């Protein structure tokens, strides 16, 4: 195992899969079309030219995500609803993705205008990059916030409650500790030189790993880089969640197989240290941790091609820490299961 230095701290590096990635750059002066790739029309097939986003450099600070969410939730009880994704897209378009000049008053001012009845489409209509950011951030956060039903405990009984708010979960189950730092983009050299396209969450072997949102299991097996790993595609097809270096001998929940549907908050596997080996079920990672990655897919050619988009999820992991799934162990199966079920009306039946 090779270690790479981050200022004042050394952490292990892990990568999920063999890939080439395109990274975002500052958008202070760039035109929107620089962030899109065009697919030529096929006249014989009657196709028109198609454009899709070719990179996303996600840099929204945690404080902005939290404030935008709080405004969204509070507005649901009033006459004019505010969409938290639109708030973030507006601010990113205003700052060109560079939040060094962010002021809380900018958020306050746009909140007042929206609550007074102005439409974001009118406010942001002349901003060149707003449409790009709204498309990019919708791809990231489409299913994070909304109405849902969840089980809660009342008088010793589980009852269903209607709620609105954050319905995506931390990848680490409630009651289990972990540490992490922003290691996205660091170099590593196992197999070949490449970038670290995720966030490493250091924890104890066997810690239950949770699905951030619902989706379909696209991968569940061994990879020489990620060891035992699970890949889950969101129901809208825009997000691919990658959970790697799972536990030797018991990496997955017993219901996790390719093609399986999972809910946000379901236990999908267990933290470990497998990987960096062509031989299955080998611990070649020196420090137990979960490699958690998020790939955005605007065109299916990006899924395995050279135009893959992996974003920095360090801030998102911190944001999701406020919503953790409670779990309990089944002594018969030796698997952990969620304690409280959830129903998301936006998920397919």
DOMI-869755 format. One record per residue (C-alpha): residue number from 1; x, y, z. Coordinates in steps of 0.05 Angstrom, whole numbers, plus 5000, padded with zeros to 4 digits. Example, Ala and Ser with C-alpha at 12.3 -4.5 7.8 and 13.67 -1.06 7.14 Angstrom:
+------+------+------+------+
: resi :    u :    v :    w :
+------+------+------+------+
:    1 : 5246 : 4910 : 5156 :
:    2 : 5273 : 4979 : 5143 :
+------+------+------+------+
END
This chain:
+------+------+------+------+
: resi :    u :    v :    w :
+------+------+------+------+
:    1 : 5000 : 5000 : 5000 :
:    2 : 5026 : 5068 : 4982 :
:    3 : 5011 : 5129 : 5025 :
:    4 : 5005 : 5199 : 4997 :
:    5 : 5014 : 5262 : 5038 :
:    6 : 4961 : 5313 : 5053 :
:    7 : 4985 : 5373 : 5094 :
:    8 : 4991 : 5355 : 5168 :
:    9 : 4961 : 5286 : 5156 :
:   10 : 4975 : 5221 : 5121 :
:   11 : 4916 : 5179 : 5097 :
:   12 : 4911 : 5117 : 5054 :
:   13 : 4891 : 5126 : 4982 :
:   14 : 4841 : 5082 : 4947 :
:   15 : 4810 : 5081 : 4878 :
:   16 : 4748 : 5046 : 4854 :
:   17 : 4757 : 5028 : 4781 :
:   18 : 4803 : 5035 : 4722 :
:   19 : 4783 : 5099 : 4687 :
:   20 : 4801 : 5164 : 4655 :
:   21 : 4767 : 5227 : 4681 :
:   22 : 4756 : 5298 : 4660 :
:   23 : 4762 : 5350 : 4715 :
:   24 : 4728 : 5417 : 4721 :
:   25 : 4762 : 5484 : 4722 :
:   26 : 4742 : 5554 : 4744 :
:   27 : 4682 : 5581 : 4707 :
:   28 : 4692 : 5654 : 4724 :
:   29 : 4696 : 5676 : 4651 :
:   30 : 4678 : 5614 : 4612 :
:   31 : 4618 : 5609 : 4567 :
:   32 : 4566 : 5556 : 4583 :
:   33 : 4579 : 5515 : 4520 :
:   34 : 4650 : 5501 : 4542 :
:   35 : 4620 : 5453 : 4592 :
:   36 : 4582 : 5412 : 4541 :
:   37 : 4601 : 5360 : 4490 :
:   38 : 4563 : 5355 : 4425 :
:   39 : 4543 : 5291 : 4391 :
:   40 : 4534 : 5303 : 4316 :
:   41 : 4467 : 5289 : 4286 :
:   42 : 4457 : 5226 : 4246 :
:   43 : 4415 : 5248 : 4187 :
:   44 : 4404 : 5177 : 4162 :
:   45 : 4373 : 5158 : 4229 :
:   46 : 4334 : 5223 : 4234 :
:   47 : 4373 : 5244 : 4296 :
:   48 : 4386 : 5316 : 4318 :
:   49 : 4449 : 5342 : 4350 :
:   50 : 4453 : 5325 : 4424 :
:   51 : 4493 : 5361 : 4477 :
:   52 : 4511 : 5335 : 4546 :
:   53 : 4553 : 5362 : 4603 :
:   54 : 4625 : 5339 : 4599 :
:   55 : 4650 : 5361 : 4668 :
:   56 : 4627 : 5386 : 4735 :
:   57 : 4672 : 5419 : 4787 :
:   58 : 4629 : 5416 : 4850 :
:   59 : 4652 : 5468 : 4901 :
:   60 : 4590 : 5490 : 4939 :
:   61 : 4611 : 5500 : 5013 :
:   62 : 4576 : 5460 : 5068 :
:   63 : 4547 : 5524 : 5099 :
:   64 : 4514 : 5542 : 5033 :
:   65 : 4484 : 5472 : 5025 :
:   66 : 4457 : 5474 : 5096 :
:   67 : 4429 : 5544 : 5089 :
:   68 : 4396 : 5530 : 5022 :
:   69 : 4363 : 5467 : 5051 :
:   70 : 4338 : 5505 : 5112 :
:   71 : 4306 : 5558 : 5067 :
:   72 : 4274 : 5504 : 5024 :
:   73 : 4244 : 5467 : 5083 :
:   74 : 4219 : 5530 : 5117 :
:   75 : 4186 : 5555 : 5053 :
:   76 : 4143 : 5493 : 5046 :
:   77 : 4094 : 5521 : 5098 :
:   78 : 4087 : 5587 : 5062 :
:   79 : 4055 : 5613 : 4998 :
:   80 : 4118 : 5613 : 4956 :
:   81 : 4162 : 5551 : 4954 :
:   82 : 4238 : 5557 : 4947 :
:   83 : 4279 : 5503 : 4913 :
:   84 : 4347 : 5493 : 4947 :
:   85 : 4379 : 5468 : 4882 :
:   86 : 4359 : 5533 : 4847 :
:   87 : 4390 : 5573 : 4904 :
:   88 : 4456 : 5538 : 4897 :
:   89 : 4455 : 5543 : 4821 :
:   90 : 4441 : 5618 : 4825 :
:   91 : 4499 : 5630 : 4874 :
:   92 : 4547 : 5587 : 4833 :
:   93 : 4528 : 5625 : 4770 :
:   94 : 4537 : 5691 : 4807 :
:   95 : 4607 : 5672 : 4832 :
:   96 : 4628 : 5631 : 4772 :
:   97 : 4636 : 5571 : 4818 :
:   98 : 4686 : 5608 : 4863 :
:   99 : 4658 : 5618 : 4932 :
:  100 : 4716 : 5658 : 4960 :
:  101 : 4673 : 5721 : 4952 :
:  102 : 4609 : 5689 : 4980 :
:  103 : 4570 : 5732 : 5028 :
:  104 : 4511 : 5708 : 5070 :
:  105 : 4474 : 5771 : 5050 :
:  106 : 4472 : 5747 : 4978 :
:  107 : 4433 : 5685 : 5000 :
:  108 : 4388 : 5728 : 5044 :
:  109 : 4372 : 5776 : 4987 :
:  110 : 4353 : 5722 : 4938 :
:  111 : 4312 : 5687 : 4991 :
:  112 : 4272 : 5751 : 5003 :
:  113 : 4258 : 5760 : 4929 :
:  114 : 4234 : 5689 : 4920 :
:  115 : 4190 : 5691 : 4982 :
:  116 : 4160 : 5756 : 4956 :
:  117 : 4137 : 5718 : 4894 :
:  118 : 4192 : 5729 : 4842 :
:  119 : 4210 : 5669 : 4800 :
:  120 : 4281 : 5644 : 4796 :
:  121 : 4273 : 5636 : 4721 :
:  122 : 4264 : 5712 : 4716 :
:  123 : 4317 : 5729 : 4768 :
:  124 : 4370 : 5685 : 4736 :
:  125 : 4346 : 5692 : 4664 :
:  126 : 4406 : 5732 : 4640 :
:  127 : 4460 : 5693 : 4676 :
:  128 : 4501 : 5655 : 4624 :
:  129 : 4519 : 5597 : 4670 :
:  130 : 4454 : 5588 : 4709 :
:  131 : 4425 : 5535 : 4662 :
:  132 : 4490 : 5496 : 4665 :
:  133 : 4491 : 5497 : 4741 :
:  134 : 4418 : 5480 : 4749 :
:  135 : 4427 : 5419 : 4704 :
:  136 : 4492 : 5398 : 4739 :
:  137 : 4465 : 5407 : 4810 :
:  138 : 4399 : 5374 : 4793 :
:  139 : 4439 : 5314 : 4770 :
:  140 : 4474 : 5313 : 4838 :
:  141 : 4417 : 5328 : 4885 :
:  142 : 4352 : 5309 : 4849 :
:  143 : 4330 : 5258 : 4900 :
:  144 : 4363 : 5286 : 4963 :
:  145 : 4305 : 5329 : 4987 :
:  146 : 4229 : 5323 : 4983 :
:  147 : 4167 : 5292 : 5013 :
:  148 : 4171 : 5222 : 5041 :
:  149 : 4142 : 5174 : 5093 :
:  150 : 4184 : 5144 : 5147 :
:  151 : 4174 : 5100 : 5208 :
:  152 : 4183 : 5132 : 5276 :
:  153 : 4177 : 5107 : 5347 :
:  154 : 4115 : 5130 : 5386 :
:  155 : 4095 : 5098 : 5453 :
:  156 : 4137 : 5037 : 5438 :
:  157 : 4106 : 5026 : 5370 :
:  158 : 4129 : 5042 : 5299 :
:  159 : 4082 : 5088 : 5262 :
:  160 : 4088 : 5121 : 5193 :
:  161 : 4098 : 5196 : 5190 :
:  162 : 4094 : 5243 : 5130 :
:  163 : 4156 : 5287 : 5127 :
:  164 : 4191 : 5337 : 5081 :
:  165 : 4266 : 5347 : 5081 :
:  166 : 4331 : 5309 : 5072 :
:  167 : 4316 : 5238 : 5051 :
:  168 : 4386 : 5217 : 5030 :
:  169 : 4431 : 5184 : 5082 :
:  170 : 4502 : 5183 : 5105 :
:  171 : 4541 : 5124 : 5076 :
:  172 : 4560 : 5104 : 5147 :
:  173 : 4505 : 5077 : 5193 :
:  174 : 4482 : 5113 : 5256 :
:  175 : 4524 : 5099 : 5317 :
:  176 : 4588 : 5085 : 5279 :
:  177 : 4646 : 5133 : 5278 :
:  178 : 4693 : 5151 : 5221 :
:  179 : 4743 : 5203 : 5201 :
:  180 : 4758 : 5234 : 5134 :
:  181 : 4791 : 5292 : 5099 :
:  182 : 4786 : 5321 : 5029 :
:  183 : 4829 : 5272 : 4991 :
:  184 : 4795 : 5279 : 4923 :
:  185 : 4845 : 5285 : 4866 :
:  186 : 4905 : 5259 : 4904 :
:  187 : 4951 : 5215 : 4864 :
:  188 : 4961 : 5140 : 4871 :
:  189 : 5002 : 5089 : 4834 :
:  190 : 4976 : 5019 : 4844 :
:  191 : 4969 : 4989 : 4774 :
:  192 : 4981 : 5056 : 4740 :
:  193 : 4984 : 5130 : 4758 :
:  194 : 4915 : 5160 : 4769 :
:  195 : 4874 : 5207 : 4811 :
:  196 : 4834 : 5190 : 4873 :
:  197 : 4762 : 5200 : 4851 :
:  198 : 4725 : 5195 : 4917 :
:  199 : 4729 : 5205 : 4992 :
:  200 : 4760 : 5155 : 5040 :
:  201 : 4722 : 5146 : 5105 :
:  202 : 4767 : 5113 : 5158 :
:  203 : 4730 : 5068 : 5206 :
:  204 : 4727 : 5000 : 5239 :
:  205 : 4722 : 4934 : 5202 :
:  206 : 4650 : 4912 : 5198 :
:  207 : 4619 : 4981 : 5203 :
:  208 : 4552 : 4978 : 5165 :
:  209 : 4554 : 5015 : 5099 :
:  210 : 4489 : 5047 : 5078 :
:  211 : 4458 : 5066 : 5010 :
:  212 : 4458 : 5141 : 5005 :
:  213 : 4396 : 5139 : 4961 :
:  214 : 4352 : 5087 : 4928 :
:  215 : 4370 : 5054 : 4863 :
:  216 : 4390 : 4991 : 4826 :
:  217 : 4452 : 4951 : 4842 :
:  218 : 4494 : 4951 : 4779 :
:  219 : 4557 : 4919 : 4808 :
:  220 : 4570 : 4873 : 4867 :
:  221 : 4634 : 4834 : 4865 :
:  222 : 4710 : 4838 : 4862 :
:  223 : 4752 : 4891 : 4829 :
:  224 : 4828 : 4890 : 4833 :
:  225 : 4829 : 4964 : 4853 :
:  226 : 4768 : 4970 : 4898 :
:  227 : 4767 : 4899 : 4925 :
:  228 : 4696 : 4878 : 4943 :
:  229 : 4653 : 4935 : 4919 :
:  230 : 4581 : 4955 : 4906 :
:  231 : 4558 : 5002 : 4851 :
:  232 : 4487 : 5030 : 4854 :
:  233 : 4454 : 5072 : 4799 :
:  234 : 4400 : 5122 : 4820 :
:  235 : 4330 : 5110 : 4792 :
:  236 : 4336 : 5170 : 4745 :
:  237 : 4402 : 5142 : 4718 :
:  238 : 4442 : 5206 : 4733 :
:  239 : 4483 : 5182 : 4793 :
:  240 : 4527 : 5121 : 4803 :
:  241 : 4548 : 5110 : 4875 :
:  242 : 4611 : 5070 : 4886 :
:  243 : 4626 : 5036 : 4954 :
:  244 : 4693 : 5000 : 4955 :
:  245 : 4743 : 4961 : 4999 :
:  246 : 4687 : 4923 : 5034 :
:  247 : 4699 : 4870 : 5087 :
:  248 : 4736 : 4805 : 5073 :
:  249 : 4692 : 4742 : 5076 :
:  250 : 4628 : 4782 : 5089 :
:  251 : 4629 : 4844 : 5044 :
:  252 : 4555 : 4850 : 5026 :
:  253 : 4488 : 4847 : 5059 :
:  254 : 4458 : 4779 : 5040 :
:  255 : 4405 : 4812 : 4996 :
:  256 : 4454 : 4851 : 4953 :
:  257 : 4461 : 4822 : 4883 :
:  258 : 4466 : 4855 : 4816 :
:  259 : 4397 : 4878 : 4793 :
:  260 : 4371 : 4885 : 4864 :
:  261 : 4331 : 4948 : 4882 :
:  262 : 4352 : 4983 : 4946 :
:  263 : 4322 : 5040 : 4987 :
:  264 : 4358 : 5100 : 5015 :
:  265 : 4384 : 5080 : 5083 :
:  266 : 4388 : 5005 : 5069 :
:  267 : 4450 : 4968 : 5093 :
:  268 : 4488 : 4945 : 5031 :
:  269 : 4554 : 4921 : 5059 :
:  270 : 4609 : 4927 : 5111 :
:  271 : 4672 : 4969 : 5116 :
:  272 : 4737 : 4932 : 5106 :
:  273 : 4805 : 4935 : 5073 :
:  274 : 4802 : 4891 : 5011 :
:  275 : 4831 : 4908 : 4944 :
:  276 : 4896 : 4923 : 4907 :
:  277 : 4899 : 4850 : 4886 :
:  278 : 4880 : 4809 : 4825 :
:  279 : 4863 : 4752 : 4873 :
:  280 : 4794 : 4756 : 4905 :
:  281 : 4782 : 4766 : 4979 :
:  282 : 4850 : 4795 : 4996 :
:  283 : 4865 : 4850 : 5046 :
:  284 : 4919 : 4892 : 5012 :
:  285 : 4895 : 4958 : 5040 :
:  286 : 4933 : 4977 : 5103 :
:  287 : 4880 : 5018 : 5138 :
:  288 : 4806 : 4998 : 5141 :
:  289 : 4763 : 5049 : 5104 :
:  290 : 4705 : 5059 : 5056 :
:  291 : 4721 : 5090 : 4989 :
:  292 : 4658 : 5128 : 4971 :
:  293 : 4651 : 5158 : 4901 :
:  294 : 4597 : 5192 : 4861 :
:  295 : 4597 : 5191 : 4785 :
:  296 : 4550 : 5236 : 4745 :
:  297 : 4522 : 5209 : 4680 :
:  298 : 4491 : 5258 : 4631 :
:  299 : 4500 : 5211 : 4571 :
:  300 : 4507 : 5135 : 4575 :
:  301 : 4572 : 5139 : 4537 :
:  302 : 4603 : 5171 : 4600 :
:  303 : 4589 : 5111 : 4645 :
:  304 : 4651 : 5071 : 4623 :
:  305 : 4682 : 5118 : 4572 :
:  306 : 4736 : 5170 : 4573 :
:  307 : 4689 : 5227 : 4592 :
:  308 : 4672 : 5202 : 4662 :
:  309 : 4653 : 5254 : 4714 :
:  310 : 4669 : 5240 : 4787 :
:  311 : 4657 : 5297 : 4835 :
:  312 : 4688 : 5315 : 4902 :
:  313 : 4640 : 5287 : 4954 :
:  314 : 4677 : 5309 : 5017 :
:  315 : 4628 : 5366 : 5031 :
:  316 : 4569 : 5322 : 5012 :
:  317 : 4590 : 5269 : 5062 :
:  318 : 4593 : 5322 : 5116 :
:  319 : 4524 : 5347 : 5094 :
:  320 : 4494 : 5277 : 5097 :
:  321 : 4522 : 5265 : 5167 :
:  322 : 4459 : 5299 : 5194 :
:  323 : 4417 : 5240 : 5169 :
:  324 : 4442 : 5172 : 5190 :
:  325 : 4404 : 5106 : 5184 :
:  326 : 4395 : 5068 : 5250 :
:  327 : 4412 : 4994 : 5243 :
:  328 : 4408 : 4930 : 5284 :
:  329 : 4441 : 4862 : 5277 :
:  330 : 4401 : 4800 : 5261 :
:  331 : 4433 : 4744 : 5302 :
:  332 : 4411 : 4690 : 5254 :
:  333 : 4435 : 4720 : 5188 :
:  334 : 4491 : 4760 : 5222 :
:  335 : 4471 : 4818 : 5177 :
:  336 : 4451 : 4888 : 5198 :
:  337 : 4384 : 4916 : 5176 :
:  338 : 4354 : 4985 : 5181 :
:  339 : 4310 : 4998 : 5241 :
:  340 : 4261 : 5047 : 5209 :
:  341 : 4233 : 5036 : 5139 :
:  342 : 4223 : 5092 : 5089 :
:  343 : 4177 : 5103 : 5030 :
:  344 : 4198 : 5153 : 4977 :
:  345 : 4140 : 5171 : 4931 :
:  346 : 4188 : 5193 : 4877 :
:  347 : 4219 : 5123 : 4872 :
:  348 : 4188 : 5074 : 4822 :
:  349 : 4141 : 5022 : 4851 :
+------+------+------+------+
END
